Amino acid sequence: MTLLEKLMRPRIIGFGTLAITSLAIASFWQADAASSNLEQRDDGTYLETVVKSFEECSQLCEADKGTCRGAQSEQPDITKPLIICRLNNGFGANPLFPSVPPTPLDVNIAVADLNTYRRANGLKPVSLNAKLSKASQVHAEDLAKHGIISHTGTDGSGHGDRVQRQGYYFSIAAENVATGQKSWEKVFKAWQDSPGHNENLLRADVTEFGIALVYEPKTAYQTYWAMVVAAPFEDGPQMNYSAPISQNIAKSH
């Protein structure tokens, strides 16, 4: 353990302050900083830099939110306006910001909540459809594998393509996608609060829906949600191209 490490314990996780008055510490840290081994620390820190305020450290993390899960900031010398800022991706053997698994998706609760919401808005209930859930699962897995959020699959598919691949031929289909929410309650509320997503939840022309959640802790978003609401094309395996196909995305904030 270096002299700096001994002097700087305990460490503050998050956007806090570690006030140490010894003037010698800053110079020790500066000499050590260039050669610090971030991999040896193995706590998810991928960038260590000096900033002038805790707010600046927070802004750096926000600007790199595709990778940064949190930041650790320390002020070794309260007489100097220099802050050590460490951006952290939450990975490693001893992560400072460990991943928290989402609450498992209970489809029965999802069905009940969605239909309660629809009835409160004067709409007929929808039923869960296995093919629509499979189309949602395929897309959520694709997003999780690549750590992205999009309605377009990495193979170029749209949600209409993915629904038809499951043998479901529709007259109307709409999709909601979301990332980052750790429970059905949170993603459902996020969709309700977003006009475009809410429009899909409250479509009067749909009769069925499917939903899926995929958890991939090694990605920045971690949770990937996909929902498809639709109505089947009763007369055979043909799409009604005059019907609108809508899609919406939501991110956790």
Phi, psi and omega in degrees: 000132181284164177300322179299315181297321178296319184286332189264359174285149352283159180264152181257124179265132182102196182266079182235192182232135171242104186264115178233127191271345184294125181292340183288335188295319182301317181290325176298316181296317182298323179289328183273334191300317184296332184254008181296138184259099183293328180292323180295326178295318175053043178244013179095357178288124181242352177211131177234124184212171179252131178232174184261352181203161175295325179298321179296323177296316178299320180294324177297319179294317180296321180293336180245039188294346174293337180241320188282121177263342179181169181225146175247129180231138182222145176245097184297329185224111184290350177273354181236134182279052180239129182243133173276121182246126178239116177274138190231136180261002177081003182261188178099172181289330181230066187295135176289328181236075185294154179287138176250117181299151178285162170294128181305142180286123174258105186295332179294321176291321179299316178299313182296316181295316181297317182287327173298318179294318179293316179298321179296340179254020174074023183248156177286153179288163175242156179249153179285133180241127185296324181291321178291324176293323178293318177299321178294319180296316180301317182289318179298321178294321179296315179297317182294320180300325184254359177063041183233171171228122185192157171270345180267124178291161180293348174266006179090001184284150169260174183293331175297319176299314184293324178294315181295328178297337178272006179081020179253117180254126194239157171262337177208140177212138178221150185229137168246136177231145179210156176223146171099337182287139187260010177200159175301319181302319182288319181289324178297319178293320179298319179291322178296323184281349181256120185307315182294317179292320181297324178300320178291321178298327186250029176291132179278346186260014177246153182233347184218162176207164174221153183212151179209151175229131175235134181249122177228094187294343182274010177244164183294318183281327177072309180248141184227118184248142173217137177224137174237128171250142187200170170228136183286153174271107193289337190271002179142180185282063177223145177271146170269098187289349178281346180279141180288148174242116184244160181204147181213151182237142174226141176243148175287141180247000000 
